[in-house]
């Protein structure tokens, strides 16, 4: 298979960062348990992750061509390997956890922009582009799914003592990111098609991002990306806490059962690679969003008045713990679909800049969703917090109709 080494490397890079980035829900639960941090204070971890993603994507997106896609990914993997080693060696603290997510955010900004731009270099047409995008994004969810079980293996259910054993998980992640670095180092990548314009001032690269963002098609895309990630992260980041504090599950089981969300999303993105080739994308995504809203209205009432029982296994868990995470199956096709659509309509030289805009607004959506959900969770409870996802779901449906209209022009 042509370009198989670099394609495999893209999959592994996304796998590693899926574990790191989406451990924020698990870590939010742990800092509450281990460091006595409040729910609203713990929600800021999403900000350290997403705002650093947004800042560095905005700062470096226009210059990524000059840095080089492969070089940028190697730098990112080296940075996360170092911070993963530093986390347990430092003994862990809330400020160190903030630094961990800030470095992870910076690194993922480089990885995501480079991966999205590299897809255009290793595919030949829009169908192959959309297929590879869906499979990479589905593998991202496999990484999230795996991450829940890796972290749960190191988390203790003991609520009476501070247990730093869970920090040892970062040794495992350091090894994974180190192996990903070696694999990428050995994979050939031809970047000649995106050679930067000689003698062009750096400021022109930067202003090109603003000119691109001003296009109506791009503007509706970034609003769609913002709303989608707001929905996804508000649920994903707070699902372990919801399972633990509302559904009364033990900490380790709360983390494990949150993996249902990642698993259903991975399955949804895998299936979407086939469904999107047969049906109109707007019809598919609209049906998915309306169904997701229906699932929220069905599942959240099941979480009311859950009695504190001796729940120890998956079989003992209440019905809401099984049903609500299936929303991932319905939300899954949206993000890869809109990213592939916007990139396939732009020349390859603009893919890195467009990827930068995508990452910026996705990150802003993620941190906004997590912080709003955290504050709602603390003030009104988990049921009201998750009911809040209905507003951006319907807002996203409206954005997609405008996105479709501009894409046809």
Secondary structure, DSSP 8 states (H G I E B T S, - for coil): -TTHHHHHHHHHHHHHHHHHHTTHHHHHHHHHHHH---HHHHTHHHHHHHHHHHHHHHHHGGGHHHH-HHHHHHHHHHHHHHHHHHHHHTT--HHHHHHHHHHHHHHHHHHHHHHHHHHHHH--SHHHHHHHHHHHHHHHHHHHHHHHHHHHHH-----SS--GGGGGHHHHHHHHHHHHHHHHHHS----GGG---TT--HHHHHHHHHHHHTSHHHHHHHHHHHHHHHHHHHHHHHHHHHHHHTS---HHHHHHHHHHHHHHHHHHHHHHHHHTTTS-HHHHHHHHHHHHHHHHHHHGGGGTT-------SGGGS-HHHHHGGGHHHHHHHHHHHHHHHHHHTS-GGGHHHHHHHHHHHHHHHHHHHHHHHHHHHHHH-HHHHHHTHHHHHHHHHHHHHHHHHHHH-
